[in-house]
Amino acid sequence: MEMKILWIGAAAVIGWVAYYLFARQFVFNFVTGYPLVKKMKAAQEDLIADNANKYTTTSVVITSLFLLIIFFIIIKFCPTYFMIAFFGGFVACGLMLIKQYGPTNRKIFDSFCGAYYRFVPDDELRTAMYNMKPSQMKVRLHAMGVSTDWIPEFKN
């Protein structure tokens, strides 16, 4: 009985880590990555390269594969109590992080800038994104005559 309790705890931690490493990135791609790239393209077609969408799609495919492999192993080879604990940890991590999603969170927007600056052809805008300075991004976009609507207002 004691070993089952230890395995339940381990399964919950494994589920939590699986969400944190893979599902969080998967959600980031759909909540932040694709929407911001789309807004940048709407502001000006050549503001960000087309490879940004390919980069995001690659991330979605890879994280999906990892999640599917993990889910297959858990469902196929683990006892029911282990599955329940795993998915409990998985859901718990998702609920813990739910308020952090979206580009209006400064850390998430900085993560976007840190990952996608390499797809911006304009040197000054790319440098501002690399340095994660939205104020400099806005100044450069105004100088270029491009809308700054894709840069969100951050919530505290």
C-alpha positions in Angstrom: 0.0 0.0 0.0 2.8 2.4 0.9 4.4 1.9 -2.5 1.1 2.7 -4.3 1.0 6.0 -2.4 4.5 6.8 -3.5 3.7 5.9 -7.1 0.6 8.1 -7.0 2.8 11.1 -5.9 5.4 10.3 -8.5 2.7 10.1 -11.2 1.2 13.5 -10.2 4.7 15.1 -10.4 5.3 13.5 -13.8 2.0 14.8 -15.1 2.8 18.3 -13.7 6.2 18.2 -15.4 4.8 16.9 -18.7 2.3 19.9 -18.8 5.0 22.4 -17.8 7.5 21.2 -20.4 5.3 20.4 -23.4 1.6 21.5 -23.0 2.6 24.9 -21.9 4.6 25.4 -25.1 1.7 24.0 -27.1 -0.7 26.5 -25.6 1.8 29.4 -26.0 1.9 28.7 -29.7 -1.9 29.1 -30.1 -2.5 31.8 -27.6 0.5 34.0 -28.3 2.7 32.8 -31.2 0.2 32.5 -34.0 -1.9 35.5 -33.0 1.0 37.9 -32.7 2.6 36.8 -36.0 -0.8 37.3 -37.6 -1.2 40.8 -36.1 2.4 41.7 -37.3 1.5 40.5 -40.8 -1.7 42.5 -40.7 0.3 45.7 -39.7 2.7 45.2 -42.6 3.2 42.1 -44.7 7.0 42.1 -44.5 7.2 43.1 -40.9 8.0 39.5 -40.0 9.2 36.7 -42.3 6.9 33.8 -43.3 9.3 31.4 -41.5 7.8 32.6 -38.2 4.7 30.6 -38.9 6.8 27.6 -40.0 8.7 27.9 -36.7 5.5 27.9 -34.7 4.1 25.0 -36.6 7.2 23.0 -36.1 6.9 23.7 -32.3 3.3 22.6 -32.4 4.1 19.3 -34.2 7.0 18.5 -31.9 5.2 19.2 -28.6 2.2 17.3 -29.9 4.3 14.3 -30.7 5.9 14.4 -27.2 2.5 14.7 -25.6 1.0 11.9 -27.7 4.0 9.6 -26.8 3.7 10.4 -23.1 -0.1 9.9 -23.1 0.2 6.6 -25.1 2.7 5.2 -22.6 0.6 6.3 -19.6 -2.6 5.0 -21.0 -1.3 1.7 -22.4 1.2 0.6 -19.7 0.1 2.1 -16.4 -2.5 1.1 -13.9 -5.6 3.1 -13.4 -4.5 4.9 -10.2 -1.3 6.0 -11.9 -3.2 7.4 -14.9 -5.6 9.3 -12.6 -2.7 10.8 -10.7 -0.8 11.6 -13.8 -3.7 13.5 -15.4 -4.5 15.1 -12.0 -1.0 16.5 -12.0 -1.3 17.5 -15.6 -4.6 19.4 -15.0 -3.3 21.0 -11.8 -0.3 22.5 -13.6 -2.6 23.8 -16.3 -4.8 25.4 -13.7 -1.8 26.9 -11.9 -0.6 28.6 -15.1 -3.9 29.6 -16.7 -3.6 33.2 -15.7 -0.2 33.6 -17.3 -1.3 32.8 -20.8 -1.6 35.5 -23.4 0.5 38.3 -24.8 -0.8 40.8 -22.3 1.4 39.2 -19.7 4.8 40.9 -20.0 6.8 37.7 -19.4 4.9 35.9 -22.2 5.4 38.8 -24.6 9.1 38.9 -23.7 9.2 35.1 -24.5 7.6 35.8 -27.9 10.2 38.6 -28.6 13.1 36.4 -27.5 12.0 33.6 -29.8 10.7 35.6 -32.8 13.1 38.5 -33.1 15.2 36.5 -35.6 12.3 36.6 -38.1 12.2 40.4 -38.2 14.1 41.9 -41.2 14.3 45.5 -39.9 17.6 45.8 -37.9 16.3 48.4 -35.4 13.0 46.6 -34.7 14.8 43.3 -34.4 17.3 44.8 -31.9 14.4 46.3 -29.9 12.6 42.9 -29.8 15.9 41.1 -28.9 16.3 43.6 -26.0 12.6 43.1 -25.1 11.9 46.9 -25.1 8.3 47.6 -26.3 8.8 51.3 -26.0 11.7 51.1 -28.5 9.6 48.8 -30.7 6.8 51.4 -30.8 9.2 54.2 -31.7 10.7 52.2 -34.6 7.2 51.2 -35.8 6.1 54.9 -35.8 9.3 55.8 -37.8 8.4 53.0 -40.3 4.8 54.2 -40.5 3.5 50.9 -39.3 0.7 50.4 -36.7 1.7 49.4 -33.2 -1.6 47.6 -32.5 0.2 44.2 -32.3 2.1 45.4 -29.2 -0.3 44.7 -26.3 -1.1 46.8 -23.2 0.3 44.8 -20.4 -1.7 43.8 -17.3 -0.1 43.8 -13.9 
